[in-house]
Amino acid sequence: MKELVGSCKCCNKNIYCLDGFFNGIHTENNEILCFECYQNLLQEKENPQS
């Protein structure tokens, strides 16, 4: 079963719940991110560009 949950805050990619498993990241600010944007966000935090 594939159910649309929302869209990624960064890239607007559709995020789905697949067979009961949320296929994305739910942040503390109640935002939804796809896995790719979440990884990019983590990398930016670890290696900030000055």
Secondary structure by P-SEA (a helix, b strand, c coil): ccccccccccccccccccccccccccccccccccaaaaaaaaaaaacccc
